[in-house]
Amino acid sequence: MKTRNIFISCLLVLMLVATFAACASSPKQESTGEYVDDSVITTKVKSLLAGDDFLKSFQISVETRKGVVQLSGFVDSQDAVSKAGQIAWSVKGVKSVKNSLIVK
């Protein structure tokens, strides 16, 4: 009976360690917390872009990975490119912005 309890305890500890290892971040994969943070950043940037009278008519895609925001799409002026970049930088948690917007 005592051996059985030790075996079950060791098994539970191994399962706990495996669970933490599976949720850990790696260079190629982000953790659950990072994913949620990135989703919040993406939502805030999209909301600010949609609320801006100058930029709301453009289709600007926003993707965020580990705090790096990437903007892509087409706009009709360099001013729109700059303004979209400034808006992305204004969101808390943004580490950098890759502005891949193209002027038509």
C-alpha positions as CSV (number, residue, x, y, z in Angstrom):
1,M,0.0,0.0,0.0
2,K,2.8,2.4,0.9
3,T,4.6,1.6,-2.4
4,R,1.4,2.3,-4.3
5,N,1.0,5.8,-2.6
6,I,4.7,6.7,-3.5
7,F,4.1,5.6,-7.1
8,I,0.9,7.7,-7.4
9,S,2.7,10.7,-5.9
10,C,5.6,10.4,-8.3
11,L,3.2,10.1,-11.2
12,L,1.3,13.2,-10.1
13,V,4.5,15.2,-9.8
14,L,5.6,14.0,-13.3
15,M,2.3,15.1,-14.8
16,L,2.6,18.5,-13.1
17,V,6.1,19.0,-14.5
18,A,5.0,17.9,-17.9
19,T,2.0,20.4,-17.8
20,F,4.3,23.3,-16.9
21,A,6.8,22.3,-19.6
22,A,4.0,22.2,-22.2
23,C,2.8,25.7,-21.4
24,A,6.3,27.2,-21.4
25,S,7.3,29.6,-24.1
26,S,9.9,28.5,-26.7
27,P,11.7,30.6,-29.4
28,K,9.3,29.3,-32.0
29,Q,6.1,29.1,-30.0
30,E,4.5,31.7,-27.6
31,S,3.0,30.9,-24.3
32,T,-0.7,31.2,-23.5
33,G,-0.1,34.5,-21.7
34,E,1.9,35.9,-24.6
35,Y,-0.9,34.8,-27.0
36,V,-3.5,36.6,-24.9
37,D,-1.3,39.7,-24.6
38,D,-0.8,39.7,-28.4
39,S,-4.6,39.3,-29.0
40,V,-5.3,42.3,-26.8
41,I,-2.7,44.4,-28.6
42,T,-4.1,43.4,-32.0
43,T,-7.6,44.3,-30.9
44,K,-6.6,47.7,-29.5
45,V,-4.6,48.6,-32.7
46,K,-7.5,47.5,-35.0
47,S,-10.0,49.5,-32.9
48,L,-7.9,52.6,-33.0
49,L,-7.3,52.3,-36.7
50,A,-11.1,51.8,-37.3
51,G,-11.9,54.8,-35.1
52,D,-9.5,57.1,-37.0
53,D,-11.4,59.2,-39.6
54,F,-8.4,59.3,-41.9
55,L,-7.6,55.5,-41.8
56,K,-11.0,53.8,-41.3
57,S,-11.7,53.6,-45.1
58,F,-8.5,51.4,-45.7
59,Q,-8.2,47.7,-45.3
60,I,-5.3,47.4,-42.9
61,S,-4.4,44.0,-41.5
62,V,-2.9,43.8,-38.0
63,E,-1.0,40.8,-36.6
64,T,0.9,40.7,-33.4
65,R,3.5,38.2,-32.2
66,K,5.5,38.6,-29.0
67,G,4.7,42.3,-28.9
68,V,5.8,43.0,-32.5
69,V,2.9,44.5,-34.5
70,Q,2.9,44.0,-38.3
71,L,0.7,46.2,-40.4
72,S,-0.1,45.2,-44.0
73,G,-2.4,46.4,-46.7
74,F,-2.8,49.2,-49.1
75,V,-3.3,52.9,-48.5
76,D,-3.3,55.9,-50.8
77,S,-0.6,58.1,-49.2
78,Q,2.6,58.1,-47.2
79,D,0.8,60.1,-44.5
80,A,-1.6,57.2,-44.0
81,V,1.4,54.8,-43.6
82,S,3.0,57.1,-41.0
83,K,-0.2,57.7,-39.1
84,A,-1.0,53.9,-38.9
85,G,2.5,53.3,-37.6
86,Q,2.1,56.0,-34.9
87,I,-1.2,54.6,-33.8
88,A,0.3,51.1,-33.5
89,W,3.2,52.5,-31.4
90,S,0.7,54.2,-29.1
91,V,-0.7,50.9,-27.8
92,K,0.7,49.8,-24.4
93,G,2.7,46.5,-24.7
94,V,4.0,47.1,-28.3
95,K,7.7,46.4,-28.5
96,S,8.1,47.3,-32.2
97,V,6.1,47.9,-35.4
98,K,6.8,46.4,-38.8
99,N,5.0,48.7,-41.1
100,S,4.5,46.8,-44.4
101,L,1.7,49.1,-45.7
102,I,2.0,49.8,-49.4
103,V,1.0,53.1,-51.1
104,K,-1.1,52.5,-54.2
